[in-house]
Amino acid sequence: MSKGMNRTFHAVLMGAALVAAAGLFLLAAPAEPAQQPEQARADIIVIDGLKTFGPLERPAVVFLHDKHTEALARQGKNCLACHPQENDRFSLKFQRTEDAAKQRVMEIYHQQCVNCHQETRSQQKDSGPVTCGGCHSEEPSVQSDFQPIGMDRSLHARHVKAAENRCERCHHKYNPQTQKLFYAKGQEEACLYCHKDKTEDNRISLRLAAHDQCIACHRARVAEKKPAGPSECAGCHSPERQALHERIESPPRIERNQPHVTLVRTHAQDEPQTALPASMARATFDHKSHEGVTGYCRTCHHAAITPCADCHTIQSRKEGAGVKLAQAMHQVDAPMSCVGCHQTELQKPACAGCHGSIPQQRVWASEASCKVCHVPMGDENYPQDKAQAEELAAQLLESRRLQSARPMFKEEDIPDQVSIGHLVDQFEAVQMPHRRIALRLTQMTRDSRLAGAFHAQAATLCQGCHHNSPPSPKPPRCGSCHGRTSDALNPTRPGLMAAFHEQCFDCHDRMGILKPDNRDCTACHARRSPENRS
């Protein structure tokens, strides 16, 4: 081998050795800690406005609004640093009032953001990125815990006090003739009745309307050195901050000329009573008590604060999207319907233990359930006068209250211990604390007005376990229907062992009962000695 080739070979060998040594050093050196994602934030704004001009060329920018406003505040700057003012209002767009053209919008972001970051960096201060990938990231390091906020009765009461009962500070209507906003006393409604998820015609979206009006008011009160609500995102939309908001336990009633009690109307105000007669007794409704258990008027009045029958008539009409009155009141999966709202209540642990296994049809379609709301009057001629109708409604509600006075068996008549030993083999019989369970269920539902109205018989509560049999102080044993094996002709009727375990396990899970543990067999029945097993 020539000397030149030897020198080349030695150089390559030395280079390989150095690379190997460097690799070993990197392997031995402690790894640089990975960048930890920030905690969940409520101020994340996704900047994707360019998609209105077509598909995005890069990932949308995840923008942390509060982080920027805090940095600007330290420099003595405010919202005007980013949001231009127009007609005494801040534009909610960045450095513009409208999206004129794609290139122009892109230039605004790139020039303004990068310039600010570079200027801040030149002052030896913490700053944002100045490269494309720093903002347009496929995998942002933050996650959102943004939680919408609504003007519930407590928050509304606080605003009424702050505004000195001047409803016009927030509520307005639009006059198409004058093309101006005006205040209509006695016609105040929820903002979302007009302001929808997206801007429509001359009505801005709910998000824009709320931020425009709420933040402007909060900032004005700060300028006047008055107590004010938050102006930063987290102040309203962080779950932690929301939990710290002052709560009024019993907020005053929001007066909109609503009745205390009433008979639910079956016809719209502009519809003749003879259009189609109702086939059932008119439902009695305690409006005032329902106000106390709902956070918002829109919980029920989801489209407007008008009687339900103005949109949902017996025959249906266009204003109610073709939804008939009966469907509007009884739709199980609609949270704004009567039955839908009640069904939601049944998902709470105190109710779900029993109702989780009871078919909805059996609960809501029984004659007994219907009569709770449709209290029979004995006379089909209901008064047309509003005051007389409300007086009759109060009388019918009182008669229902007396009929459902929460009867209960005497404690000594409830079996104390029930021994379940039908299938004794590997385990001993279960000693079920029957009376303690019955009394506990009674205690958990005692303060529920809903349970008080529908649990009209002493044995109603017993039906959670003693199902598919008439209410009785001495119901049939489980083995009367469930055999030792499953019924091949009735797949919904499991064998006795499966029925016991399914009933107990499911109830415990739905009520959040941790003891006895479903996986611990001996928690309910002791293990049987081998010599006693069959």
Secondary structure by P-SEA (a helix, b strand, c coil): ccaaaaaaaaaaaaaaaaaaaaaaaaaaccccccccccccccccccccccccccccccccccccaaaaaaaaaaaccccccccccccccccccccccccccaaaaaaaaaaaaaaaaaaaaaaccccccccccccccccccccccbbbbcccaaaaaaaaaaaccccccccccccccccbbbbbcccccccccccccccccccccaaaaaaacaaaaaaaaaaaccccccccccccccaaaaaacccccccccccccccccccccccccccccccccccccccccaaaaaaaacccccccccccccccccccccccccccccccaaaaaccccccccaaaaaaaaaaccccccccccccccccccccccccccccccccccccccaaaaaaaaaaaaaaaaaaaccccccccccccccccccccccccccccaaaaaaaaaaaaacccaaaaaccccccccccccccccccccccccccccccccccccccccccaaaaaaaaaaaaaaaaccccccccccccccccccccccc
